[in-house]
Amino acid sequence: MVRGYRAEVDSQRLGYTLTAIIRIRPAQGQLRSVAELVQQTPRS
């Protein structure tokens, strides 16, 4: 019996880039610190 299956695709070798869209809901009073953290996060 097959219980699962997955495929791992190397998107870069296919010429695709990966983009992620996330939603952030900071706690009250934390918006500024979240914005600073985003600015410090490395981008490729």
Stockholm file with secondary structure:
# STOCKHOLM 1.0

chainA/1-44         MVRGYRAEVDSQRLGYTLTAIIRIRPAQGQLRSVAELVQQTPRS
#=GR chainA/1-44 SS CCCCCCCCCCTTTTTCCCCCCCCCCCCTTCHHHHHHHHHHSCCC
#=GC SS_cons        CCCCCCCCCCTTTTTCCCCCCCCCCCCTTCHHHHHHHHHHSCCC
//
